[in-house]
Structure formats: structure tokens, C-alpha cells
Amino acid sequence: MIEFINLTKRYGKFTAVDQLTLQVPEQRAVALWGANGAGKTTVIKCLLGLLHFEGCIRVDGLDVRRQGRAVRQRIGYVPQELAFYKEMTTLEMATFYARIKGAPAERIEPVLEEVGLSEHLTKLVGALSGGMKQRLALGLALLSDPPLLVMDEPTSNLDTAARSQLLQLLAQVKAAGKTILFTSHRVEEVQMLADQVAVMERGRLQFLCDSANLASRLGLRAQVKFIVPGHEVERALEVLRGEGLEARRNGVGVIVDVLHGEKARPIHTLRRAHIEVIDFEME
């Protein structure tokens, strides 16, 4: 579906993307992972034809530089920073985009219903919550029913509830057969949505892996904070350390450092020792 062949983007002496070669198969979801400055957004902008670049990018065999318009007709794009006409209603905004994209008018309301905005058609876009605006952006990207959905940090500005709702929508989009390329720095959403992850650092592709293996490949760790009965704190520390876990006191509870994929391990350890877990939170 998408082929990046020796993609390179330079800004003077600075190389933002360096010899990237990557394939995104049809009806698969691939995440670009990396810290700020890794080159993820630059890759997306090159794909969209917004930047001049070296190398080659093809979508369905079409060359991005020579057949850019045909390529963009196959792409639905959700940017990280949204830009809407705030004085338009949701329906007016969608109608405006449908005309630009040449999408049939009869798709507008079904798509807005699909993204959960059917009850907000007459609401001004400026009055929508952040989560609603992100759902609107997704709906606009899907108006022309493109085979490829491209997203740049789609949940970066959302709270937990809005993020969960958007990820559920994106899972449905994926299940419907769309090819998806997106950038992210959240392990949970990569594991939920992506089939494969391309890990980038300083513009270079470091490695590819299945999304389920991302946390272990990167050695990512998490902190789990537990509240246990006061008289059990010392025994809890002893039990956890006896299992090889890094545990320390935290006021009335304990903090445990674990690999990202082993967040439930301390709970099971304390349960086997018959130590009550009153509450917990993760970072």
C-alpha cells in the first residue's frame, strides 16, 4: 500500500529523515514510534507531498511527487493540530469538506453518526469539546471513504475518557479494512491499534517489531503505586523484593518498578501472600 524507499529529508545541514525504507501493507496498521525530533511527523508530511524530499514514496504504486493529486485522493489525514472554522456548525463544516473532497453529500450524516456526532450537527465547532473536535477530524478524513488513513499523534491533546472513545472508533475503522499509518508516543494505543511498529531515532529507522513486543524491545518500565494496610507495608516490601521486584516505601503504601508488560505482576504477588491491596495507580 505504502512504500518508503530511501526517504531522506534535509534542512540545510540537518537531516530530519535519513534513508528510511519501510513498507505499510494493505489493510494493516503501522505506527511510527519515537521521541520528539525522531522524524515521525516529517515522514507524514513527505507522504502528503507537503515537503520536498530525496528518495521515493509510492502509494498503490503511484509516485507521491509525480502523481501527488491521485495519491492524496487515497488518503484521509488527521493532523495533530486541528484547524477548523469555529463559526461553522458541525454539519456545515462537514459539508464544506465534502465539497472540497468531492465526497457525495449523502455520506455526510452517516459518517458523523459513525464518529458519534449526530446529536451535535447544529453545534458550533468552536463550542465542541476537544474529544468531539478530534472525532470531527476523523469523520472529515473518512468522508471520501479513502483506503488509507494517516494520523499524526491523534490522541495527544485528549483526556483519558476522550482518548478511550477515539481509540474505540479507530479500532472500528481498522476492522473495516482501512490501511492505517500513525505516529504515537503512547504504548497502550500502539498496542491496541498497530500491527507493526517502526521505531525511529534521530531520523533513522532503528528496528521493526510487532506492537505486542514494543515495550519489551525498548525495555520500557512503569511505576505501580499500592496502598496496603499500614501494618502490612513492611511485609509487602519483603514479599515483593523476594520476587525480584524493585519495591520501596511510599508513605502508607509501596511503589514498585516493573517492566511495562508486567504491571499486574505485583498484584498477583501480593494476592498470593494474602496481602490486601486497598487501592493502586500506575504511571
Residue, then its C-alpha position, 0 to 999 in steps of 0.5 A: m500500500i505504502e512504500f518508503i524507499n530511501l526517504t531522506k529529508r534535509y534542512g540545510k545541514f540537518t537531516a530530519v529523515d535519513q534513508l528510511t525504507l519501510q513498507v505499510p501493507e494493505q489493510r494493516a496498521v503501522a505506527l511510527w514510534g519515537a521521541n520528539g525530533a525522531g522524524k515521525t511527523t516529517v515522514i507524514k508530511c513527505l507522504l502528503g507531498l507537503l515537503h520536498f524530499e530525496g528518495c521515493i514514496r509510492v502509494d498503490g504504486l503511484d509516485v507521491r511527487r509525480q502523481g501527488r493529486a491521485v495519491r492524496q485522493r487515497i488518503g484521509y489525514v488527521p493532523q495533530e493540530l486541528a484547524f477548523y472554522k469555529e463559526m461553522t456548525t458541525l454539519e456545515m463544516a462537514t459539508f464544506y469538506a465534502r465539497i472540497k473532497g468531492a465526497p457525495a453529500e449523502r455520506i455526510e450524516p452517516v459518517l458523523e453518526e459513525v464518529g458519534l456526532s449526530e446529536h451535535l450537527t447544529k453545534l458550533v465547532g468552536a463550542l465542541s469539546g476537544g474529544m468531539k473536535q478530534r472525532l470531527a477530524l476523523g469523520l472529515a478524513l473518512l468522508s471520501d471513504p479513502p483506503l488509507l488513513v494517516m494520523d499524526e499523534p491523534t490522541s495527544n491533546l485528549d483526556t483519558a475518557a476522550r482518548s478511550q472513545l477515539l481509540q474505540l472508533l479507530a479500532q472500528v475503522k481498522a476492522a473495516g479494512k482501512t490501511i492505517l499509518f500513525t505516529s504515537h508516543r503512547v504504548e497502550e494505543v500502539q498496542m491496541l491499534a498497530d500491527q507493526v511498529a517502526v521505531m525511529e531515532r534521530g531520523r533513522l529507522q532503528f528496528l521493526c517489531d510487532s506492537a505486542n513486543l514494543a515495550s519489551r524491545l525498548g525495555l520500557r518500565a512503569q511505576v505501580k503505586f499500592i496502598v496496603p494496610g499500614h501494618e502490612v507495608e513492611r511485609a509487602l516490601e519483603v514479599l515483593r523484593g523476594e520476587g525480584l521486584e524493585a519495591r520501596r516505601n511510599g508513605v502508607g503504601v509501596i511503589v514498585d518498578v516493573l517492566h511495562g508488560e508486567k504491571a499486574r505482576p505485583i498484584h498477583t504477588l501480593r494476592r498470593a501472600h494474602i496481602e490486601v491491596i486497598d487501592f493502586e495507580m500506575e504511571 
